[in-house]
């Protein structure tokens, strides 16, 4: 019985986090956000979001000063995994205005939609 209760709690937490993340992404002003591609330079060379800055995940902690004074911060990558890690790192370092934008294609589409 305890196992079932724990599983229900975990599922509820996961779905709650997903809806919270979706709500957080809906509130982003992509035109004015600090857009950060956390992929490697080689990956970025294949395509990225116009106006974004490339700060690879492996360099993030050494480049925290670049995030100071920024409004909303949107981090993104190839799959959303590294950007999730980047979001955690930034939050651990005092940045509460960070959104995991997911993939660079998703962020690119949202930026393009705001330009219309």
C-alpha positions in Angstrom: 0.0 0.0 0.0 2.8 2.4 0.8 4.4 1.7 -2.5 1.2 2.7 -4.3 0.8 5.9 -2.3 4.4 6.8 -3.1 4.0 6.1 -6.8 0.8 8.3 -6.9 2.7 11.1 -5.1 5.6 10.8 -7.6 3.3 10.9 -10.6 1.4 13.8 -9.2 4.7 15.7 -8.5 6.0 15.0 -12.0 2.8 16.2 -13.7 2.7 19.2 -11.4 6.2 20.1 -12.3 5.4 19.7 -16.0 2.4 22.0 -15.8 4.4 24.5 -13.7 7.2 24.4 -16.4 4.6 24.9 -19.2 3.1 27.8 -17.3 6.5 29.3 -16.7 7.4 29.1 -20.4 4.0 30.7 -21.3 5.0 33.8 -19.3 8.3 34.3 -21.1 8.9 37.5 -23.1 11.3 35.8 -25.6 12.1 39.1 -27.4 13.5 40.6 -24.3 14.9 37.5 -22.5 18.5 36.6 -22.2 18.6 33.6 -24.5 21.4 31.2 -23.7 22.3 28.1 -25.8 24.2 25.7 -23.6 25.3 23.4 -26.4 28.9 23.0 -27.6 30.2 25.5 -30.2 30.2 22.7 -32.7 26.5 22.1 -32.1 25.7 25.8 -32.3 27.4 26.0 -35.7 24.7 23.7 -37.1 22.0 26.3 -36.1 20.8 28.3 -33.1 18.4 31.0 -32.1 19.0 34.5 -33.5 20.1 36.8 -30.7 21.2 34.1 -28.4 24.5 33.7 -26.6 26.5 30.5 -26.5 27.6 29.5 -23.1 28.3 25.8 -23.1 27.1 23.9 -20.0 30.8 22.9 -19.3 31.7 26.6 -19.0 28.6 27.8 -17.2 29.9 28.0 -13.6 33.0 29.9 -14.8 30.8 32.4 -16.7 28.2 33.2 -14.0 29.1 36.9 -14.2 27.5 37.1 -17.6 24.1 36.5 -16.0 24.2 39.3 -13.5 21.6 42.0 -14.0 19.7 40.0 -16.6 15.9 39.9 -16.5 14.4 36.7 -17.7 16.9 34.0 -18.6 16.0 31.2 -21.1 18.4 28.3 -21.4 18.1 25.8 -24.1 20.0 22.9 -25.8 19.4 20.0 -28.1 17.0 18.0 -26.0 16.2 20.0 -22.9 18.4 17.9 -20.7 21.5 20.1 -20.5 19.3 23.2 -20.2 17.7 21.6 -17.2 21.1 21.2 -15.7 22.0 24.8 -16.5 18.7 26.0 -14.9 19.6 24.1 -11.7 23.2 25.6 -11.7 21.9 29.1 -12.2 19.3 28.7 -9.5 21.9 27.4 -7.0 23.8 30.6 -7.7 20.9 32.9 -6.9 19.2 33.3 -10.3 15.5 32.9 -9.8 14.4 34.1 -13.2 15.5 31.1 -15.2 13.4 29.1 -17.6 14.3 25.8 -19.3 13.2 26.6 -22.9 13.8 23.0 -24.0 15.3 22.5 -27.5 16.8 25.3 -29.5 14.1 24.6 -32.2 11.3 25.2 -29.6 12.9 28.5 -28.5 13.5 29.5 -32.1 9.8 28.9 -32.9 8.7 31.0 -29.9 11.0 33.9 -30.8 9.7 33.8 -34.4 6.0 33.7 -33.2 6.6 36.8 -31.0 8.0 38.7 -34.1 4.7 38.3 -36.0 
